[in-house]
């Protein structure tokens, strides 16, 4: 692991955004693995201002809530609005709002309950993920891989823990509105990426980040598996 303490959230976002921009300029058919949440927003803001052509880049999102997957109209395939968000807290909606409405990609994929068994094959068919962006949960989860997730897990449907439901309830009108399941890329799915960025913003992530980077590799802290990856940068700021 290369662990970098950034001067600020802006510095963190710029470092990742500039590297993605540079790598796309060298390989126009790059495959990006994308995360939702507040931490990667700065990276996406930077990419929206980029002059690099992303039109041949494919993206794969880490996860999506079960029940909030977009509805697709086959008659509109290839046009804006092909996918219609069911809910403003869906990750499909998030990515459209923070990136896809302004940056044109060749194709963007989301895991859904109906295709969880084929998502990894789809990634493989596109040549694998070149750069994967990750955040880390306060319980050490990456994507929605909660404590106890197996190292060899692929894309699957997971029951969210009370901790994760509580953390995510701030985005919903009520904690009762938070979905109880999500479809997520598994640990093995993530570890297959050629390069990984693990991002953390805020003092409340300090303790779990230290355990993930310096502690034992254990399913109790799924992010600790990342210690085994050969090309990972951890960027964090207070």
C-alpha positions in Angstrom: 0.0 0.0 0.0 1.1 3.5 -0.7 -0.5 5.7 2.0 -0.7 9.4 1.3 -2.0 12.1 3.8 -3.4 14.9 1.8 -3.4 18.6 2.8 -7.1 18.9 2.2 -10.1 17.3 0.6 -9.5 19.4 -2.5 -5.9 18.1 -2.7 -7.1 14.5 -2.4 -9.7 15.0 -5.1 -7.2 16.7 -7.5 -4.6 13.9 -7.1 -7.1 11.2 -8.1 -8.8 13.2 -10.8 -5.6 14.3 -12.5 -4.3 10.7 -12.5 -7.6 9.4 -14.1 -7.4 12.2 -16.6 -3.8 11.3 -17.5 -4.5 7.6 -17.8 -7.5 8.2 -20.1 -5.4 10.5 -22.3 -3.0 7.5 -22.7 -5.7 4.8 -23.0 -9.0 6.1 -24.5 -10.7 2.8 -23.8 -10.0 2.7 -20.0 -12.4 0.9 -17.7 -13.3 2.8 -14.5 -14.8 1.3 -11.4 -16.8 4.0 -9.6 -18.1 4.5 -6.1 -20.9 6.7 -4.7 -20.9 8.7 -1.5 -19.6 12.1 -0.4 -15.9 11.2 -0.6 -15.6 10.7 -4.4 -17.7 13.8 -5.3 -14.6 16.0 -5.5 -13.0 13.6 -8.0 -16.2 13.7 -10.2 -16.3 17.5 -10.0 -12.8 17.6 -11.3 -13.6 15.2 -14.2 -16.6 17.3 -15.2 -14.2 20.1 -15.9 -11.7 18.0 -17.9 -11.1 18.5 -21.6 -10.1 14.9 -22.0 -12.4 12.7 -24.2 -14.1 10.0 -22.1 -16.4 8.8 -24.9 -14.7 5.4 -25.3 -14.4 4.8 -21.5 -16.7 2.3 -19.8 -17.7 2.5 -16.2 -18.8 0.0 -13.6 -20.4 1.0 -10.4 -19.7 -0.8 -7.2 -23.2 -1.2 -5.9 -26.9 -0.4 -5.9 -29.7 -0.7 -3.5 -32.1 -3.6 -4.1 -35.4 -2.1 -5.1 -34.0 1.2 -6.3 -32.5 -0.1 -9.5 -33.4 2.1 -12.5 -36.2 1.1 -14.9 -35.0 0.7 -18.5 -37.0 1.5 -21.6 -35.6 -0.5 -24.5 -37.1 1.8 -27.1 -34.9 4.6 -25.7 -31.7 2.5 -25.6 -28.7 4.7 -26.4 -30.5 7.9 -25.6 -30.5 10.1 -22.6 -33.2 8.9 -20.3 -32.8 5.2 -21.3 -32.5 4.5 -17.6 -35.1 6.1 -15.4 -34.2 6.4 -11.6 -36.8 5.0 -9.3 -35.6 7.1 -6.3 -33.4 10.1 -5.7 -31.3 8.0 -3.3 -30.5 5.4 -5.9 -26.9 5.2 -6.9 -27.9 5.4 -10.5 -29.5 8.8 -9.7 -26.4 9.9 -7.8 -24.0 9.1 -10.6 -26.2 10.9 -13.1 -26.4 14.0 -10.9 -22.7 14.1 -10.1 -21.0 12.9 -13.3 -22.9 11.2 -16.1 -25.2 14.1 -17.0 -22.1 16.2 -17.9 -19.4 13.6 -18.9 -20.1 11.4 -21.9 -19.0 7.8 -21.4 -19.3 4.9 -23.9 -21.4 2.9 -21.5 -22.0 2.8 -17.7 -23.0 -0.4 -15.9 -24.7 -0.9 -12.5 -25.1 -4.1 -10.6 -28.7 -5.2 -10.1 -30.4 -8.1 -8.5 -31.4 -9.5 -11.9 -27.8 -9.5 -13.2 -25.7 -10.1 -10.1 -24.6 -13.5 -11.5 -23.3 -12.0 -14.7 -21.8 -8.7 -13.6 -18.3 -10.1 -13.1 -18.4 -11.8 -16.5 -19.4 -8.5 -18.0 -16.5 -6.7 -16.4 -14.1 -9.5 -17.7 -15.6 -9.1 -21.2 -14.6 -5.4 -21.1 -11.1 -6.3 -20.2 -11.3 -5.8 -16.5 -11.3 -2.7 -14.4 -8.3 -0.5 -14.9 -8.9 2.0 -12.0 -11.2 1.3 -9.1 -12.3 4.1 -6.7 -13.3 3.0 -3.2 -14.5 4.6 0.0 -14.5 3.0 3.4 -17.3 2.6 5.8 -17.0 3.3 9.6 -17.3 -0.5 10.1 -14.6 -1.2 7.5 -16.8 -2.2 4.7 -15.9 -1.5 1.0 -18.7 -1.2 -1.4 -21.4 -3.0 0.5 -19.2 -5.9 1.6 -20.0 -5.9 5.3 -17.9 -7.5 8.1 -17.8 -11.2 7.6 -17.7 -11.1 3.8 -15.6 -13.8 2.3 -12.4 -12.9 0.5 -13.4 -14.9 -2.6 -16.9 -13.2 -2.9 -18.0 -12.0 -6.3 -21.0 -9.7 -7.1 -23.9 -10.7 -4.8 -26.9 -9.5 -2.9 -26.1 -8.6 0.7 -28.2 -7.8 3.8 -27.1 -4.4 5.2 -26.0 -4.2 8.8 -27.7 -1.9 11.3 -24.5 0.2 11.3 -24.7 0.8 7.6 -28.4 1.4 7.6 -27.9 4.0 10.4 -25.0 5.7 8.5 -27.0 5.9 5.3 -30.3 7.0 7.0 -29.1 10.7 6.8 -29.8 10.5 3.1 -33.5 9.4 3.6 -36.5 11.0 5.2 -36.6 8.2 7.7 -34.4 5.3 8.7 -37.4 3.0 7.8 -37.0 4.2 4.2 -33.4 2.9 3.9 -33.3 -0.3 1.8 -32.2 -3.4 3.8 -30.4 -5.0 0.9 -28.0 -4.0 -1.8 -26.3 -5.7 -4.8 -22.5 -5.2 -4.5 -19.3 -6.2 -6.2 -17.6 -8.7 -4.0 -14.1 -8.6 -2.5 -12.6 -10.7 -5.2 -14.4 -8.6 -7.8 -12.7 -5.5 -6.4 -9.3 -7.1 -6.0 -9.2 -8.0 -9.7 -8.9 -4.3 -10.6 -5.5 -3.3 -11.9 -5.2 -0.2 -9.7 -7.2 0.9 -6.7 -7.7 4.2 -4.9 -9.0 3.9 -1.4 -10.3 7.4 -0.3 -11.1 8.6 3.2 -12.2 12.1 4.3 -12.7 13.1 7.9 -11.4 12.3 11.3 -14.2 9.9 11.9 -12.6 7.5 9.4 -9.1 7.7 11.1 -9.4 4.7 13.4 -11.0 2.3 10.9 -8.5 3.4 8.2 -5.6 2.6 10.5 -7.0 -0.9 11.3 -7.6 -1.6 7.6 -4.1 -0.5 6.5 -2.0 -1.6 9.4 -4.0 -4.3 11.3 -4.6 -7.9 10.7 -6.2 -9.0 7.4 -9.6 -10.2 8.5 -13.1 -10.6 7.3 -14.1 -8.5 10.4 -12.7 -5.5 8.5 -13.2 -6.2 4.8 -11.1 -3.2 3.7 -8.1 -5.0 5.3 -8.0 -7.4 2.4 -6.8 -4.5 0.3 -3.4 -4.9 1.9 -2.9 -7.9 -0.4 -3.4 -5.8 -3.6 -0.3 -5.0 -5.6 -1.2 -1.6 -6.8 -3.2 0.5 -4.3 -3.0 4.0 -3.1 -4.7 5.1 0.1 -5.4 8.9 0.2 -6.9 10.5 3.3 -7.4 13.9 4.9 -8.7 15.1 8.2 
